[in-house]
Amino acid sequence: MKVGVVFPQTEIGDNPADIRAYAEASEAAGYDHLLVYDHVLGADPDRPGGFQGPYTAQTMFHEPLVLFGYFAAATERVELVTGILILPQRQAVLVAKQTAQIDVLSRGRLRLGIGVGWNAVEYEGLGENFHDRGRRAEEQIALMRALWAEPVVDFKGRYHTVTRAGINPLPPRRSIPVWMGGMSEAVLDRIGRIGDGWFPQYRDPSELAAGLERIHTAAVAAGRDRSEIGVEARVNLAGQAPEAAVEVAKNWEAAGATHLSVNTMGGDFASVSQHIAAIEAFKAVYG
């Protein structure tokens, strides 16, 4: 099982030196990947109509794709993972261009996790339709894969048209892994048909089997090898000793997770050095 860290988006602050220090420390500790959350807009709870959600306008979020340009220069080995990028609130062609550039700068270290999101405020602000986001996401993936693979593309879909055009430079691999987050039946079926991996949101490893069964059924129906679809779980380090967190990680691996990220947010850490100490302590026990 590959083990990475969740970049402490909401707690690390805006000092570039701290951001770089965390990225370098995660790689030095032997982690396999750096995973970054995504939100473009935070809403004011007092806005007309109100707002309910885990994040507000006061919550800090660094933009993942810009951040990865920085991480590409600050690291040499660690995989760069969006977990997840809210794809349908962005233009597909622009995301294809940006992600190809990151893959070039990082020498093939990008894994693109995508999802459809829950925050209608962001869709409004970015000028995209909140209500057809699932259907558009599937077409966006097809278009991005075409743009990554070929120098010139003809694409005609329900939502996108590209006529004899392409991005340059192309990603070194001509294909960037696309993983998906979400728990609905439609998402699980989509992962089975076209996804490279899944970010489940279960709290307990014992819950994983049911979701995986649906994904694997969809994969087989699409003529795919279900073993090629990865699964990334998450373990929160806040409030438990490293030994207890390692035990949870091993349970996820036994349940079928191929990847895992450890999250230090929510632990009342006052400095980046405390976040770093927590991931180092976990890795020392996990090995």
TIDOMAR-547825 format. One record per atom (N, C-alpha, C, O): x, y, z; residue in three letters. Coordinates in steps of 0.05 Angstrom, whole numbers, plus 5000, padded with zeros to 4 digits. Example, Ala and Ser with C-alpha at 12.3 -4.5 7.8 and 13.67 -1.06 7.14 Angstrom:
2
526448865156ALA524649105156ALA526449345156ALA528549345169ALA525749555142SER527349795143SER525850015157SER526850235161SER
//
This chain:
287
501749765000MET500050005000MET501850255000MET503650285016MET501250434981LYS502650694980LYS501450875002LYS499050895005LYS503251015016VAL502351185038VAL503351475034VAL505651515029VAL501451665035GLY502051945031GLY500952115053GLY499952005073GLY501152375050VAL500152565069VAL498152755057VAL498352815033VAL496252855073VAL494453065064VAL495753335071VAL496353385095VAL496153495051PHE497253765056PHE495253915074PHE492953935068PHE496254025097PRO494454145116PRO493454425107PRO494154625119PRO491854415086GLN490854655072GLN489954875091GLN490855105089GLN488154805109THR486755015125THR488255115149THR487455295163THR490654985154GLU492055055179GLU494955145174GLU496255245192GLU496055105150ILE498855155146ILE499555445143ILE501855525146ILE497555615136GLY498155895132GLY499155965104GLY498955795086GLY500156205101ASP500956295074ASP503856365071ASP504656505053ASP505556265089ASN508456315087ASN509656115068ASN509555875073ASN510756205045PRO511856015026PRO514055825038PRO514255605029PRO515455925057ALA517555765070ALA516355525085ALA517455305084ALA514155575099ASP512755355113ASP511655155094ASP511754915098ASP510455255072ILE509255075052ILE511454895039ILE511054655036ILE513655015033ARG515954865022ARG517054665042ARG517654435035ARG517254755067ALA518354585088ALA516654335092ALA517754115096ALA514054365090TYR512254135094TYR512653935070TYR512753695074TYR512754045046ALA513053865023ALA515753715024ALA515853475019ALA517853855031GLU520453735033GLU520553525055GLU521753305052GLU519253585078ALA519353405100ALA517753145094ALA518552925102ALA515553175080SER513952935073SER515552745055SER515452505058SER517052865036GLU518752695019GLU521052575034GLU521652345031GLU522252735051ALA524552635067ALA523752415086ALA525352235092ALA521252415096ALA520252215114ALA519651945099ALA519151745112ALA519651955073GLY519151715057GLY516351675048GLY515651455038GLY514651885050TYR511951855040TYR511951845009TYR513751944996TYR509851714999ASP509651664970ASP508251894955ASP508751934932ASP506452034969HIS505052244955HIS504152464974HIS503952434998HIS503552694961LEU502452934974LEU499652984962LEU499353014938LEU497552974979LEU494853004970LEU493753284979LEU494153365002LEU492453424960VAL491553694965VAL488553714960VAL487553624939VAL487053834979TYR484153884975TYR483754134957TYR485654284952TYR481354174948ASP480754394930ASP478154544938ASP476054414941ASP478254804941HIS475954984940HIS476855244930HIS478955354938HIS475355364911VAL476055614899VAL474855844915VAL476156044921VAL472355814923LEU470856024937LEU469855914964LEU468955684966LEU470156074985GLY468856025010GLY466556225014GLY466956455009GLY464356125023ALA461956295026ALA461656415054ALA462556295073ALA460556655055ASP459856785080ASP457256665090ASP455256675076ASP457156545114PRO454656435124PRO452356635126PRO449956555126PRO452956895126ASP450857095128ASP449957195100ASP448457385099ASP450857065079ARG449957145052ARG446957105049ARG445856945063ARG445757245030PRO442857205025PRO442256905020PRO443556775003PRO440356805034GLY439656515031GLY441156345050GLY440556105053GLY443156455064GLY444756305083GLY446756115070GLY446856095045GLY448255975086PHE450155785076PHE450855585098PHE451355665121PHE450855335091GLN451755125110GLN453854945096GLN453354855074GLN456054905110GLY458154735099GLY460454735118GLY460654905136GLY462354545114PRO464654525132PRO466654755129PRO468354795147PRO466554905107TYR468455115102TYR466955375096TYR464755375085TYR468155595103THR466955865099THR469056045085THR471155955078THR468256295082ALA470056495070ALA472556535087ALA474556635078ALA472456455113GLN474756485131GLN476756255129GLN478856265141GLN476056045114THR477655805113THR479655835090THR478855895067THR482255785095MET484255825075MET484555575057MET484555345067MET484655615031PHE485155405012PHE487155504991PHE486555684976PHE489455374990HIS491355434968HIS490355294943HIS489255074944HIS490755424920GLU489855304894GLU491655074886GLU494055114883GLU490454834883PRO492154594880PRO494054604856PRO496354524858PRO493054684832LEU494754664808LEU497054864809LEU499254804800LEU496555104819VAL498755294823VAL500755184844VAL503155204840VAL499655084865LEU501354974887LEU503154744876LEU505454724884LEU502054584858PHE503654364848PHE505954454830PHE507954324828PHE505654694818GLY507954804804GLY510254854823GLY512554814816GLY509554954846TYR511555014868TYR512654744878TYR515154724882TYR510954554884PHE511854294894PHE513654144874PHE515454004881PHE513054184848ALA514654044828ALA517554134830ALA519453974825ALA518054384837ALA520754484840ALA521954414868ALA524354394871ALA520154394888ALA521154344915ALA521654054922ALA522953994942ALA520653874905THR520853584911THR521953444886THR522053554864THR522853194890GLU523953044868GLU522552774862GLU522552684839GLU521352664882ARG520252394880ARG517352364886ARG515952204873ARG516252514905VAL513652474915VAL511452534894VAL511752724878VAL509452364893GLU507252404874GLU505452634883GLU505052674907GLU504452784864LEU502753014870LEU499852944863LEU499252874840LEU498052954883VAL495352854880VAL493253064887VAL493453184909VAL491353104870THR488953264878THR486953074889THR486252874877THR485953144913GLY484052954925GLY481753094939GLY481653084964GLY479953224924ILE479753214895ILE479553494884ILE479053684898ILE480053514857LEU479653764843LEU476753764832LEU475853564821LEU475253984837ILE472453994829ILE472354064800ILE472354294792ILE472253854783LEU472753894754LEU470454044741LEU471154224725LEU467953994745PRO465854124728PRO465554424733PRO464154554718PRO466854524754GLN466754814758GLN469054954743GLN469455194745GLN470554804728ARG472754904712ARG472454834683ARG470954644676ARG473854984665GLN473854914637GLN475654674632GLN477954674640GLN474554474618ALA476054224614ALA478654264599ALA480654144606ALA478554424578VAL480954464562VAL483154604578VAL485454534576VAL482354794594LEU484354934611LEU485554744632LEU487954754637LEU483854574644VAL484954374663VAL486854184649VAL488854104660VAL486154094625ALA487953924610ALA490654054605ALA492753924608ALA490654314599LYS493054464594LYS494654484620LYS497154444620LYS493354564642GLN494754604667GLN495954344678GLN498154344688GLN494354134677THR495353874687THR497653764670THR499453644681THR497453804644ALA499653714627ALA502253864634ALA504353754635ALA501954124640GLN504254284648GLN505454194674GLN507954174677GLN503754124694ILE504754024719ILE506253754715ILE508353704727ILE505153584697ASP506353324692ASP509053364679ASP510953214684ASP509353564662VAL511953634650VAL513853724671VAL516153624673VAL513053914688LEU514854024708LEU515653834730LEU517853844741LEU513853644736SER514453444757SER515553184746SER516153004761SER515953174720ARG516952934706ARG515152694711ARG516052474719ARG512552734706GLY510652514707GLY509752434735GLY509352194740GLY509452624753ARG508652554780ARG505852644788ARG505152634812ARG504152714769LEU501452804776LEU499452574776LEU499552404758LEU497752564796ARG495352394796ARG492952584800ARG492752714820ARG491152584781LEU488952774781LEU486452644793LEU485152484780LEU485852714818GLY483352624830GLY481252844825GLY481753074829GLY478952754815ILE476852954809ILE474252874823ILE473852644830ILE472553074826GLY469853024837GLY468053244826GLY468853424812GLY465453224834VAL463553424824VAL462853634845VAL461553834838VAL463653594870GLY463253794890GLY460453814901GLY458653674892GLY460053984921TRP457454014934TRP456754314938TRP454454374945TRP458554494932ASN458254774939ASN457254934914ASN458754994897ASN454554984914ALA453455134891ALA454455414889ALA454455534867ALA455455524911VAL456555804910VAL458955814892VAL459256014877VAL460555614892GLU462955614874GLU462055604845GLU463255744828GLU460155434839TYR459255414811TYR458055674801TYR458555764779TYR456555814819GLU455456074811GLU457756274805GLU457656414785GLU459656284823GLY461856474820GLY463656414796GLY464756604784GLY463856164788LEU465556084766LEU463956064740LEU465055994719LEU461356124741GLY459756124716GLY459155854704GLY458855834680GLY458955644721GLU458455384711GLU455855274723GLU454855374744GLU454655074709ASN452054964717ASN452454754739ASN453854554735ASN451154804762PHE451354614784PHE449754364779PHE450454154790PHE447654374764HIS445654164762HIS446453944742HIS445353724744HIS448153994723ASP448953784704ASP451853704708ASP453153594690ASP452953754732ARG455853724736ARG456853434733ARG459053394724ARG455153244741GLY456052964738GLY456252884709GLY458252754701GLY454252954693ARG454352874664ARG456653024650ARG458052904634ARG457053274657ARG459253414644ARG461953304652ARG463853304635ARG462253214677ALA464853114686ALA465752884669ALA468152864662ALA463952704662GLU464752474646GLU465752554619GLU467752444609GLU464352744606GLU465352844580GLU467952994583GLU469652974565GLU468253144605GLN470753284609GLN473153094610GLN475253144599GLN472752864624ILE474952674626ILE475652564598ILE478052544592ILE473652504582ALA474252404555ALA475752614539ALA477652544525ALA474952864541LEU476353074526LEU479153114535LEU481053134519LEU479553114561MET482353154572MET484152924563MET486452964556MET483152684565ARG484752454556ARG485552474527ARG487752404519ARG483652564511ALA484352604482ALA486452814479ALA488352784463ALA486253034493LEU488153254491LEU490953174501LEU492953264491LEU490953014522TRP493552914533TRP494952724513TRP497452714513TRP493452584498ALA494552364482ALA495452444454ALA497352334443ALA494052644442GLU494552714414GLU495253014411GLU494053174425GLU497053074393PRO497753354389PRO495453524377PRO495353764382PRO493753394361VAL491453534348VAL489053364352VAL489053124347VAL486853484361VAL484453334368VAL481953444354VAL481653684350VAL480253264346ASP477453334338ASP475653204358ASP475652964362ASP474053364372PHE472253264393PHE469653414391PHE469553654391PHE467453254390LYS464753374390LYS463053224410LYS462452994406LYS462353354432GLY460753234452GLY458253404457GLY457653584442GLY456853334478ARG454453484485ARG455153754496ARG453653954492ARG457353774510TYR458054024523TYR460654154512TYR461154394518TYR462254014497HIS464854114488HIS465254054459HIS464453854448HIS466554254445THR467354214418THR470254314414THR470854544422THR471954144404VAL474654224397VAL475154134368VAL474853894361VAL475754324350THR476154254322THR479054304314THR480054524312THR480454084308ARG483154084298ARG484854274315ARG486054474305ARG485054214340ALA486654374359ALA487854194380ALA486953974384ALA489954294395GLY491154134415GLY492754304434GLY493254534430GLY493654174456ILE495354304475ILE498254224470ILE498854014459ILE500054404477ASN502954344473ASN504354504495ASN504054754496ASN505954374513PRO506954104511PRO504853904522PRO503153964538PRO505153654511LEU503553434522LEU504953324547LEU507353354550LEU503353184564PRO504653064587PRO506552844578PRO506052704558PRO508652794593PRO510652594584PRO509552314581PRO510552164564PRO507452244596ARG506251984595ARG504051954574ARG503151734569ARG503252184563ARG500952194545ARG498352104558ARG496252084545ARG498452054584SER496051984599SER496552034628SER498551944639SER494852184641ILE495052244669ILE492852084684ILE490552094676ILE493551944705PRO491551784720PRO489351964730PRO489852174742PRO486851874725VAL484552024734VAL483051854755VAL481851644749VAL483151944780TRP481651814802TRP479251984808TRP479152224801TRP477251864822MET474752004827MET473951974856MET474351764869MET472852194867GLY471652184893GLY468652184891GLY467552284871GLY467252084911GLY464352074912GLY463351804920GLY464851604920GLY460751794928MET459651554940MET457051474927MET455951264933MET455951634909SER453351564897SER453651324878SER455951264869SER451451194872GLU451550964854GLU452551054826GLU453950904813GLU451751294817ALA452651394791ALA455651424790ALA456951364770ALA456751534812VAL459651574813VAL461051304814VAL463051264799VAL460151114829LEU461450854831LEU461350714804LEU463350594796LEU459150734790ASP458950614763ASP460950754744ASP462250624727ASP461151014746ARG462951174729ARG465851084734ARG467451054715ARG466551054759ILE469250964766ILE469850694753ILE471950644742ILE467950514756GLY468350244744GLY468650254714GLY470250094703GLY467250434701ARG467350444672ARG469850594662ARG471150504642ARG470650814675ILE472750984663ILE474851074682ILE476751204674ILE474551024708GLY476451134728GLY478850964732GLY478850724729GLY481051094740ASP483450954748ASP483650894778ASP485250724786ASP481951024793GLY481950984822GLY479651134836GLY478251284823GLY479451084862TRP477151174877TRP478151284904TRP479851164917TRP476951514912PHE477351624939PHE474751574955PHE472951744953PHE474451364969PRO471951314985PRO471951495009PRO473951605018PRO469551535020GLN469151705043GLN468151555067GLN466851665085GLN468551295068TYR467751135091TYR469451195115TYR471751275113TYR468251165138ARG469751205163ARG471050945172ARG473150945186ARG469950715165ASP470850455175ASP471650285151ASP470150265132ASP473950145153PRO474849975131PRO472849755124PRO472749665101PRO471249665143SER469349455138SER467149535118SER465849365107SER466849795114GLU464749895096GLU465649895067GLU464049925049GLU468249845062LEU469349875035LEU468249675016LEU467949734992LEU467749435025ALA467049215007ALA464649264989ALA464649194966ALA462549395001ALA460149434985ALA460649624962ALA459749574939ALA462049844966GLY462650034945GLY464449904924GLY464049944900GLY466449754933LEU468249624914LEU466749414896LEU467449384873LEU464849284908GLU463349084892GLU461949214869GLU461849114847GLU460749454874ARG459349584852ARG461249684831ARG460749664807ARG463549794840ILE465549894821ILE466549664804ILE466849684779ILE467149434817HIS468249204802HIS466249094783HIS466949004761HIS463649094790THR461648994772THR461449164747THR461249064725THR461549434751ALA461549614728ALA464049584711ALA463949604687ALA466349534724ALA468849494709ALA468749244691ALA469449254668ALA467749034702VAL467548784687VAL465648814664VAL466148714642VAL463348954669ALA461448994647ALA462549164625ALA461749144602ALA464549334632ALA465849504611ALA468249374599ALA469649494583ALA468749124606GLY471048974595GLY473649054606GLY475749024593GLY473649154631ARG476149254643ARG477149044664ARG475548884674ARG479749064670ASP480848904692ASP480449064718ASP481649274722ASP478848954736ARG478149104760ARG480549144778ARG480549324795ARG482548974776SER484949004793SER486549254786SER488249334802SER485949384763GLU487449624755GLU486249874768GLU487350094764GLU484049854783ILE482750084795ILE483750104824ILE483249924840ILE485150324830GLY486150364857GLY484150464877GLY481950564869GLY484750454902VAL483050554924VAL484750694944VAL486650584954VAL484050944950GLU485651104969GLU483851174994GLU481851314991GLU484651075017ALA483351125042ALA484751355056ALA486751465047ALA483651435079ARG484751655094ARG484651595124ARG482751475134ARG486751675138VAL486951635167VAL487551905180VAL489452035172VAL485851975200ASN486352225215ASN488152175238ASN487651995254ASN490252335240LEU492152295262LEU491352445287LEU492252395309LEU489552645284ALA488652805307ALA487252635328ALA485452475321ALA488052655352GLY486652525374GLY487352235379GLY486052105395GLY489352125365GLN490151855370GLN493251825367GLN494451975352GLN494351635381ALA497151585381ALA497951465354ALA496251345340ALA500451505345PRO501351385319PRO500851095317PRO500150995296PRO501150945339GLU500750655339GLU497850585332GLU497350395317GLU495950735343ALA493150685337ALA492550755308ALA490950615295ALA493650975298ALA493251055270ALA494350845251ALA493250785230ALA496650735258VAL497850525241VAL496150275241VAL495850145220VAL494850205263GLU493049975263GLU490650025244GLU489849835230GLU489550265244VAL487450335226VAL488450315197VAL486950205180VAL490850405192ALA491950395165ALA492150105155ALA491550045133ALA493049925173LYS493349645165LYS490649515160LYS490349345143LYS488549605175ASN485849505170ASN484849595142ASN483549445129ASN485549845134TRP484749935108TRP486149765086TRP484949695066TRP488649705090GLU490149545071GLU488849265069GLU488549165047GLU488149145091ALA486948885091ALA484248895077ALA483348685066ALA482849125078ALA480249145065ALA480349195035ALA478349165021ALA482749255025GLY483149284996GLY484149544987GLY484349594963GLY484949725006ALA486049984997ALA488849944986ALA490449794996ALA489350074963THR491950064951THR493650304958THR496150304956THR492350524967HIS493650774975HIS492250875001HIS490050805007HIS493751035015LEU492651155040LEU494051415045LEU496451445040LEU492551615055SER493651875063SER493051925092SER490951865102SER495052035106VAL494652105134VAL494252415136VAL495552565123VAL492252485152ASN491352765155ASN491952865183ASN491152745203ASN493353095185THR493953215211THR492153445218THR492353555240THR490353525200MET488653755207MET486653675228MET485753445230MET485953875244GLY484053825266GLY485453745292GLY484153675311GLY488153755292GLY489653665316GLY490553895334GLY492153855352GLY489554135329ASP490254375345ASP493254425344ASP494454515363ASP494454375320PHE497354435317PHE497654735312PHE496254855295PHE499554855326ALA499955145323ALA502055225303ALA502355465297ALA503555035292SER505655095274SER506054875254SER505254645258SER507354935232VAL507954735211VAL509854525223VAL509654295214VAL511554595241SER513354395253SER511854185268SER512753955269SER509554245280GLN507954045293GLN506553855273GLN506353615278GLN505653965251HIS504553795230HIS506753605220HIS506253365216HIS509153705216ILE511353545206ILE512053325227ILE512453095219ILE512153405252ALA512753205273ALA510752985274ALA511452755278ALA508153045269ALA506052845269ALA506352645246ALA506052405251ALA506952745222ILE507252555200ILE509852395203ILE509952155195ILE511952505214GLU514352355219GLU513952145240GLU515051925237GLU512352205261ALA511852005282ALA510251765271ALA510851535277ALA508251825254PHE506751605241PHE508551435224PHE508451185226PHE510151565207LYS511851405189LYS513951245204LYS514651025195LYS514851345226ALA516851185242ALA515650935252ALA517050725254ALA513050935259VAL511750695269VAL510950515246VAL511150275247VAL509850635225TYR508850485202TYR511150345187TYR510950115178TYR513450495184GLY515750375171GLY515750425141GLY517650345127GLY
//
